[in-house]
Amino acid sequence: MLVTKQPILRRFWYPIVPSEKLEASPFPFTLLGENIVLWRDTKGNANCVLDRCCHRSAKLSKGWVKDGAIVCGYHGWEYDGTGQCTRIPQMSRPMPGAKTPGFKVAERYGYVWVTLSEEPLLDVPDLSETDDPKNRIVPEFYEDWGCAGLRLMENSFDNAHFSFVHRKSFGDQGHPEPASLEIEDTEQGFRMVTEVPVRNPEIQKKNLGMEDDWTVRHMVSDWYMPFGRALRITYPNGLFHMIVTIATPIDDDSSKVCQFVVRNDKEEDAPADGIVEFDRLVTEEDKEILESTDGDVPLSANTREEISMPSDRPGMLMRQKLKEMLDKHGETEARRIETSMNELRASA
């Protein structure tokens, strides 16, 4: 599936930029292959429009913000947060049809979110744990990965990769058998429940407040269509560690990875720097592998481009649900090549 060729994916909310990074200056971003620009107005509200002046197509992000409006750096045309041109310096008043598309914006969990549709299919995921005053939020990563969001999501629900991808951090190659799991459907995707025994390396012992060399993760993972997950880990000592990861699709082969953690301890118990350091080690292991994968993930179960095993069940369920969504909305899965691997093999 090529994400930029599936219009239905425009009908979801995606985190674009940490709230603290968005100021009263143009912030360009590419979402699903679409160039957009964000900024804050004089009231501090986030705005988002297409990064294209309707006059001569110059990028508005090359301009600046004046009195809450974004100003095109080419001829000085000014636009408000809806994309309406409010001032043309060369004319006494703007033309009625002078407008560039504007997009809906929301701020949740320390991020500015954008949807490219007037009618999003689902709301921003509800992460009630962030509202609990006993919990703290630890910002972690905001960075580009050269992989498709669906690849990252499948990896996040894959119990079989721990022993190999994470052999330097917490995986146990001596026991490669994936832990059993249970899955149930939810309104926004599905929930997976599993328990996984893991190594507890020195770097992690301080973060968990546990001296044991081994521990067990009780994990409840929610998949939020299309490319979001919340992994809720409870350890034997009662520590709650929730990892929220959203892969915002930049184009068909790259994603902006937005990740933060929610925990029920305090900074003096486990400094944020140590938490980020360990999760950085883990995610770098994932990143190295995932950036070697193909961004065009086949959704159809009938193709033999990729062979699957029983532990791939969560990922295959993601593909099935996304395929059903395309079918429901009358879309055909867009692929990079028209001739499938099955046809190639049949003709060999």
C-alpha positions in Angstrom: 0.0 0.0 0.0 1.3 3.4 -1.0 0.0 5.8 1.7 0.1 8.9 -0.5 -2.2 7.2 -3.0 -4.9 6.3 -0.5 -7.3 9.3 0.0 -8.9 7.6 3.0 -5.7 8.0 5.0 -6.2 11.8 4.8 -9.2 11.3 7.1 -7.2 10.6 10.2 -5.4 12.8 12.8 -1.6 12.8 12.9 0.8 14.5 15.4 2.9 17.0 13.4 5.1 18.8 15.8 5.6 19.1 19.6 3.6 22.1 20.9 6.7 23.7 22.3 8.4 23.7 18.9 5.6 25.6 17.2 6.0 29.4 17.5 4.8 32.5 15.6 6.9 31.6 12.6 6.2 29.3 9.7 6.8 25.6 10.3 6.8 23.5 7.1 5.9 19.8 7.1 5.1 17.1 4.6 2.1 15.0 5.5 1.1 12.1 3.1 3.1 13.8 0.4 1.2 17.1 0.9 3.3 20.2 1.8 1.6 22.1 4.7 2.7 24.9 6.9 1.8 25.6 10.6 2.2 28.7 12.8 0.7 30.3 15.9 -1.4 33.4 15.7 -1.5 36.3 18.1 -3.8 34.3 20.5 -1.4 31.4 20.5 -3.7 29.2 18.5 -2.1 26.7 16.0 -3.0 27.1 12.4 -2.4 25.0 9.3 -2.8 25.6 5.6 -1.4 24.3 2.3 2.1 25.5 1.9 1.3 27.2 -1.4 0.4 30.8 -2.2 -2.6 30.9 -4.5 -1.0 33.8 -6.5 2.2 32.2 -8.0 2.5 29.0 -6.0 5.4 30.1 -3.8 5.7 28.2 -0.5 4.2 30.3 2.3 6.8 28.7 4.7 9.4 30.9 2.9 7.6 34.0 4.3 6.9 35.1 7.9 4.1 35.7 10.4 2.7 39.2 10.9 -0.1 40.1 13.3 -1.2 36.4 13.4 -1.3 36.0 9.6 1.2 34.1 7.4 2.8 36.4 4.8 4.0 35.1 1.4 7.6 36.0 0.9 7.1 36.5 -2.8 4.6 39.4 -3.0 3.5 39.8 0.6 0.0 38.3 0.3 -1.4 37.5 3.8 -3.5 34.5 4.9 -5.4 33.7 8.0 -5.7 30.3 9.7 -8.5 29.2 7.3 -6.4 29.9 4.3 -8.3 33.0 3.3 -6.2 35.7 1.8 -6.8 38.8 4.0 -4.5 41.3 2.4 -2.9 42.0 -1.0 -0.4 44.9 -0.7 -0.7 45.7 -4.3 -4.5 46.1 -4.2 -7.0 48.0 -2.0 -8.7 44.8 -1.0 -8.2 41.1 -1.5 -10.1 39.2 -4.2 -12.9 37.0 -3.0 -11.5 33.9 -4.5 -8.0 34.3 -3.2 -7.7 31.3 -0.9 -5.4 28.4 -0.1 -6.8 25.2 1.6 -6.8 25.3 5.4 -6.8 22.2 7.6 -8.2 21.3 11.1 -5.8 21.5 14.0 -5.9 20.1 17.6 -3.4 20.0 20.5 -3.2 16.9 22.6 -0.5 15.3 24.7 2.0 18.0 24.0 1.7 17.7 20.2 -0.1 19.7 17.5 -2.2 17.3 15.4 -3.6 17.9 11.9 -6.1 16.1 9.7 -6.3 16.8 5.9 -10.0 16.1 5.9 -13.1 18.1 7.0 -14.6 14.8 8.1 -12.0 12.7 10.0 -13.1 9.0 10.5 -11.9 8.9 14.1 -10.9 11.3 16.8 -7.4 11.8 18.3 -6.8 8.6 20.4 -8.1 8.9 24.0 -5.2 8.4 26.3 -6.8 8.9 29.7 -3.6 8.0 31.6 -2.2 11.4 30.6 -4.9 13.1 32.7 -4.1 11.3 35.9 -2.2 13.7 38.2 -0.3 10.7 39.7 1.4 10.1 36.3 4.1 12.1 34.5 4.8 12.5 30.8 8.3 12.0 29.5 8.8 13.3 25.9 11.1 11.0 24.0 11.5 11.1 20.2 10.5 13.4 17.3 12.5 12.2 14.3 12.4 10.9 10.8 12.5 7.2 10.1 13.0 5.8 6.6 10.2 3.3 6.9 6.5 3.0 6.4 4.3 3.6 9.4 2.6 0.2 9.0 6.0 -1.5 9.3 6.6 0.2 12.6 3.2 -0.7 13.8 3.6 -4.4 12.9 7.0 -4.4 14.6 5.5 -2.9 17.8 3.1 -5.8 18.1 5.6 -8.5 17.1 6.6 -10.8 20.0 8.9 -12.8 17.8 11.4 -10.1 17.1 12.5 -9.4 20.7 15.1 -12.2 20.8 16.9 -11.0 17.7 16.4 -7.3 17.1 16.8 -6.5 20.8 19.6 -8.9 21.6 21.8 -6.1 22.9 19.1 -4.6 25.1 16.5 -6.9 26.6 16.0 -9.9 24.2 16.9 -13.5 25.0 18.2 -15.4 22.0 18.2 -18.6 24.0 14.4 -18.5 24.1 13.2 -17.3 20.7 9.7 -18.7 21.0 7.2 -15.7 20.9 4.9 -15.3 23.9 1.3 -16.1 23.5 -1.2 -13.3 23.1 -4.9 -12.4 23.0 -6.5 -9.9 20.7 -9.9 -8.2 20.8 -11.3 -5.6 18.4 -11.8 -2.0 19.5 -13.5 1.0 17.9 -10.1 2.4 16.7 -8.3 -0.8 15.9 -7.6 -3.7 18.4 -6.1 -4.5 21.8 -3.4 -7.1 22.3 -2.6 -8.6 25.8 0.5 -10.6 26.4 3.2 -11.4 29.1 6.8 -11.4 28.0 9.8 -12.4 30.1 12.8 -10.1 29.4 16.3 -9.4 30.5 16.8 -6.5 32.9 20.2 -4.9 31.9 22.1 -2.6 34.2 20.9 0.5 32.3 17.3 -0.5 32.9 17.6 -1.6 36.6 17.6 2.0 37.8 14.7 2.9 35.6 12.6 0.1 37.0 13.8 0.2 40.6 14.5 -3.5 40.3 17.8 -5.3 40.9 16.8 -8.7 39.3 18.5 -9.7 36.1 15.2 -10.8 34.7 11.6 -9.5 34.9 8.2 -10.0 33.2 6.4 -7.4 31.2 2.6 -7.6 31.4 1.7 -5.7 28.2 -1.6 -4.3 27.0 -1.1 -2.8 23.6 -3.7 -0.7 21.7 -3.4 -0.2 18.0 -5.0 3.0 16.7 -5.7 3.0 13.0 -3.7 3.6 10.9 -0.3 4.1 12.5 -0.5 4.6 16.2 0.0 2.5 19.3 -0.1 2.8 23.1 1.9 0.1 24.9 0.9 -0.2 28.6 3.5 -2.2 30.5 3.0 -3.2 34.2 6.0 -4.6 36.0 5.9 -7.0 39.0 6.8 -4.1 41.4 3.7 -2.1 40.3 5.6 0.3 38.0 3.4 1.5 35.1 5.3 2.5 31.9 3.2 3.4 28.9 4.9 4.1 25.5 2.9 6.0 23.0 4.2 5.9 19.4 2.7 7.5 16.3 4.2 7.1 12.9 3.0 10.2 11.0 3.4 9.4 7.3 5.6 11.9 5.4 5.5 10.0 2.2 5.4 6.3 1.0 8.8 5.4 2.5 9.3 7.7 5.5 7.6 8.6 8.7 7.9 11.2 11.5 8.1 9.1 14.7 6.5 10.9 17.6 7.0 9.1 21.0 6.4 9.9 24.6 6.1 7.9 27.8 3.6 8.0 30.7 4.8 6.6 34.1 3.4 6.4 37.6 6.7 7.3 39.4 8.6 10.5 40.0 11.7 12.1 38.5 13.6 11.4 41.7 12.7 7.7 41.4 13.9 7.4 37.8 15.4 10.5 36.0 13.9 11.2 32.6 17.3 11.1 31.0 17.8 7.5 32.0 14.4 6.5 30.7 15.0 8.1 27.3 18.5 6.6 27.1 17.2 3.0 27.4 14.3 3.6 25.1 16.7 5.2 22.6 18.8 2.0 22.7 15.7 -0.1 22.0 14.3 2.1 19.2 17.7 2.3 17.5 17.7 -1.4 17.2 14.2 -1.3 15.7 15.1 1.5 13.4 18.1 -0.2 11.9 16.0 -3.2 10.8 12.9 -1.3 9.8 14.7 1.1 7.5 15.8 -1.9 5.5 12.2 -2.9 4.7 10.0 -2.0 1.7 7.6 0.9 2.2 5.0 -0.7 -0.1 3.4 -3.1 2.4 1.0 -5.6 0.7 -2.3 -5.7 2.4 -3.8 -8.6 0.5 -3.6 -12.0 2.2 -3.6 -13.6 -1.2 -0.2 -12.3 -2.2 3.0 -14.4 -1.7 5.3 -11.4 -1.8 5.9 -11.9 1.9 5.6 -15.2 3.8 4.0 -15.1 7.2 4.1 -17.2 10.4 1.6 -17.6 13.2 3.2 -14.9 15.4 2.6 -12.4 12.6 -1.1 -12.5 13.5 -1.3 -8.9 14.9 0.3 -7.4 11.8 -1.8 -9.5 9.5 -4.9 -8.3 11.3 -3.7 -4.7 10.8 -3.4 -5.4 7.0 -6.8 -7.0 7.0 -8.5 -4.1 8.7 -6.8 -1.6 6.5 -7.8 -3.5 3.4 -11.4 -3.7 4.7 -11.4 0.0 5.2 -10.2 0.6 1.6 -12.9 -1.7 0.3 -15.6 0.0 2.4 -14.7 3.4 1.0 -14.4 2.2 -2.6 -10.6 2.4 -2.8 -8.2 0.0 -4.6 -5.0 -0.7 -2.9 -2.3 1.4 -4.6 0.9 -0.5 -5.2 4.3 0.5 -6.6 4.1 -2.2 -9.3 1.0 -3.3 -11.2 2.3 -6.9 -11.7 2.2 -8.8 -8.4 4.9 -11.2 -7.2 2.4 -14.0 -7.8 2.2 -13.2 -11.4 5.9 -12.9 -11.7 6.4 -16.3 -10.2 3.7 -17.9 -12.3 5.4 -16.6 -15.5 8.9 -17.7 -14.4 
